[in-house]
Amino acid sequence: MNITIHSRDFTAKEELTDFIKEKVEKLFRIYDNIISCEVVLKIDKSANKESKVFDMRLIIPGNDLLAGARCKTFEEAAIQAIGLWKNRLKKERAKTTLRLKN
């Protein structure tokens, strides 16, 4: 399990990186074929209040899955983006299991 977190134009606090790693590790428990995960954190300097951008790339055999979210905090954005993939990975795991049974 390889989780890489990049923060652009700022230094992320250890609490934030630990929080993100904890949430991403749950995806590895749902779907064990994930090779690695790359996370990019950015601050959008627009006038919008939701200026924290969380982009995530899951590398799995055959596909790379991309998810992103923009919220007031990085924690909210992480929860939102990771939540998108929980259900998708459960479905992917079910498909893989069916293929193995046939």
Buried (B, 14 or more C-beta within 10 A) or exposed (E): EEBEBEBEEEEBEEEBBEBBBEBBEEBBEBBEBBEBBBBBBBEEEEEEEBBBBBBBBBBBEEEEBEBBBBBEEBBBBBBBBBEBBBEBBEEBBEEBEEEEEE
